[in-house]
C-alpha cells in the first residue's frame, strides 16, 4: 500500500493525500509536479526511474462499510522525507537520463 508521503523530497512543499500535483517513482520517492518537471525532468533523483502522478486514496469506504478501505482506515504517512542527494548529484543524474524514456532506463 502506498505510504502517501506528506511532502516533496526536494522543496519540502506540503502534499496532502488528495494532492493532484504529487509525483512518485516506483519506489515511492515523492516530489511535487514543479520539481518533477523543472528540476528532475521526469528522472527520480534516487533510482533514475520515471515519475508519475500519485494516485489519490479515497476518503471513505465506498464498497461496503465493513471493508476497511479509505483514508479513515489507512491514513496517509506523516513522516517527512528529504532527498539525500545534493543538487549537483541530482543535476548529474538528470542530465545523464533525461533523454532516455523511462521504459528504456
Secondary structure as GFF3:
##gff-version 3
##sequence-region A 1 105
A	DSSP	beta_strand	22	24	.	.	.	ID=ss1
A	DSSP	beta_strand	30	32	.	.	.	ID=ss2
A	DSSP	alpha_helix	33	34	.	.	.	ID=ss3
A	DSSP	pi_helix	35	39	.	.	.	ID=ss4
A	DSSP	beta_strand	52	53	.	.	.	ID=ss5
A	DSSP	alpha_helix	87	97	.	.	.	ID=ss6
A	DSSP	three_ten_helix	102	104	.	.	.	ID=ss7
###
